[in-house]
Amino acid sequence: MIKNWGLVGGIAAAIAAGVYVLWGPITERKKRKRGMVPGLLNLGNTCFLNSLLQGLAACPSFVKWLEKFSGLPSIQSCKDNQLSSTLLQLLKALSSEEPGDEDVLDAGCLLDVLRLYRWHISSFEEQDAHELFHVLTSSLEEERNRQPKVTHLFDMQSLESIPDEEDKTVACISRTPLHPIPGLWKFQHPFHGRLTSNMSCKRCEIQSPVRYDSFESLSLSIPLPQWGRPLSLDQCLQHFISSETIKEVECENCTKLQQSTTRNGQVLESQRTTFVKQLKLGKLPQCLCIHLQRLTWSSEGTPIKRQEHVQFTEYLSMDRYKHNSSTQRSQLFTSAAKAIKTESLDDSTERLKGKGTDAEHHNNNKPFSNGTCSSVFLLSPGLNPQLSLTCDFSSTEYLFQLTAVLVHHGDMHSGHFVTYRRSPPSPCSASPFSGQWLWVSDDSVRKASLQEVLSSNAYMLFYERVRRPSLS
C-alpha cells in the first residue's frame, strides 16, 4: 500500500513538473495599473536591450517619427522593413498609457530582426546600451536608403496623396497642381544632428570654411574632478566644444601678407602659424542623446569605470553650444578685410596682440560660475536647493526636457542596466510629457521621484526639445 502511494506521488510530481516547464508557474496575473508601463523579459543578459527600449519609448518625437516612417507606402510595400515595424510595435506597447493584461513583454523579436541586418548580438553576453543605440539608428538608415529615391510611376497612392505642410517648401508657376516626390533620403530620424568645426589663425585671424559632420549622440568625456567642485553636465559639454590649439599649420593668408611687404621680387617661404580649432553644434536634433564616457584606463592599461556623479537637471538650454552662422559670416568678413590691407606683418601682429587675440578669443564660451553648474541649467522641481541651479530662460531658443536616464550598475566586467523614464501621459493631457517618473529594471517597474532620477549616476541621457514655457 505504501509503495502504491509512493508511485502515485511520483507520477503526480512528474506531471506537476511538466506543467511548470510548459506553462510556467500557475499564479494569478495582475493587470497593469494605469500610468505604469510593461516590463521586458530578460532573455539571459538582455538588460542592455530592455533599458534602451524603455528609454526610446519615453521619446514621443521618435515614436511619432517611427510611426510616420513605417506608414510610408514605399516602406509598407517593401519586404525589408521588419526593423521599423518591429521596433514601432515594441515602443508603442511600452508607451501606452492604457492598462492592459500584458505586464511583461518579450523583445527577443528585435534581436532576431537585427541578425537579419548582419548584427550578431547574443542574448547571453553582456553588451553596451550605447553601442546598441547606434546599431538601431544605423540599421534604420540602412532601411531608409534601400528605398527608391524617386516615386515609381505605378505608385498611385504616393502620387495622388495630398502634399503635407512640411513638403510645401518649393514654389513654382504651373498650370496643374504639383505633387512632391517623397524624399526618403531627407527623412532623417529625430536623433540626427550636425557638428560644425572651423579653424582660425591666431596671427591674422583668417577663418577657414565651416565643416559639417553628422551625429546621432553626443559622447562626452568626463573631466577630472577638482577639489570642492562637483562634476556637471555643463562641464562635460564645455570640455566637448573647447578650442584646440594646433601648431605649425601653413597659413596662406599670412604668406600673402608677408609677400606683399617684400621688395625686389624676393620669394619667401610659406608662413607656419598656430591655428585654433573650434567645435560646436550646427544643427541640434529634436531628440538629444548624451552618452557619458565612463570608461578610462589605468597606468597598467586595465579598463576602469568612472563612478563619479555628474550633475544634470530636468531642463537643459543648449544655446551657448549652438553654432551662430551670422557670427561666423561677420568674422569671415572681418578677416577678409584685414587680408586686403598691405601693412607690414610686424605691425599687424602688434595690433593683434593689442587686441588680446588668443585661444580664449576664439572660444566664445562663458566661464563656469563659482565652481558649480553653469547658469544655463534650469531649476527643476524637487531639485536640491543647495545646488543653486537657477536660470532665466526667457530668451532660451534651444530648450530641452529630460525624458529618460539609463544607469549602469557594476564595473567594466559585469553589471546591470536600469532605466528611469517618464510615465506615458494621459490622453486628456495637453503636454506630451508626464510628471510621473518610473524606475524600470527588466520586468520590474515602480514609481520614482524626480530627486531620485537626478541623483542617479547617468550613463545615457535622453532629452527632447520643447518650447520654452511662458513666464506669466
URPETA-V170021 format. One record per run of one state. SS is the DSSP state (alpha for helix, beta for strand, coil for the rest). FROM is the first residue (numbers start at 0). TO is the last residue. If there is no record, write none. Layout:
ss=<SS | SS>
from=<FROM | FROM>
to=<TO | TO>
This chain:
ss=<coil | alpha | coil | beta | coil | alpha | coil | alpha | coil | alpha | coil | alpha | coil | beta | coil | alpha | coil | alpha | coil | alpha | coil | alpha | coil | alpha | coil | beta | coil | beta | coil | beta | coil | beta | coil | beta | coil | beta | coil | beta | alpha | coil | beta | coil | alpha | coil | beta | coil | beta | coil | beta | coil | beta | coil | beta | coil | beta | coil | alpha | beta | coil | alpha | coil | alpha | coil | alpha | coil | beta | coil | beta | coil | beta | coil | alpha | coil | beta | coil | beta | coil | beta | coil | beta | coil | alpha | coil | beta | coil>
from=<0 | 1 | 23 | 38 | 40 | 46 | 57 | 59 | 70 | 72 | 76 | 81 | 94 | 103 | 105 | 107 | 116 | 128 | 145 | 155 | 159 | 164 | 167 | 183 | 186 | 192 | 201 | 206 | 207 | 210 | 215 | 217 | 221 | 225 | 226 | 228 | 229 | 231 | 232 | 241 | 243 | 250 | 251 | 260 | 271 | 283 | 286 | 293 | 294 | 297 | 302 | 305 | 310 | 311 | 314 | 317 | 318 | 321 | 322 | 324 | 340 | 344 | 354 | 358 | 362 | 368 | 369 | 371 | 372 | 376 | 377 | 384 | 387 | 398 | 410 | 414 | 422 | 436 | 441 | 443 | 448 | 449 | 454 | 457 | 466>
to=<0 | 22 | 37 | 39 | 45 | 56 | 58 | 69 | 71 | 75 | 80 | 93 | 102 | 104 | 106 | 115 | 127 | 144 | 154 | 158 | 163 | 166 | 182 | 185 | 191 | 200 | 205 | 206 | 209 | 214 | 216 | 220 | 224 | 225 | 227 | 228 | 230 | 231 | 240 | 242 | 249 | 250 | 259 | 270 | 282 | 285 | 292 | 293 | 296 | 301 | 304 | 309 | 310 | 313 | 316 | 317 | 320 | 321 | 323 | 339 | 343 | 353 | 357 | 361 | 367 | 368 | 370 | 371 | 375 | 376 | 383 | 386 | 397 | 409 | 413 | 421 | 435 | 440 | 442 | 447 | 448 | 453 | 456 | 465 | 471>
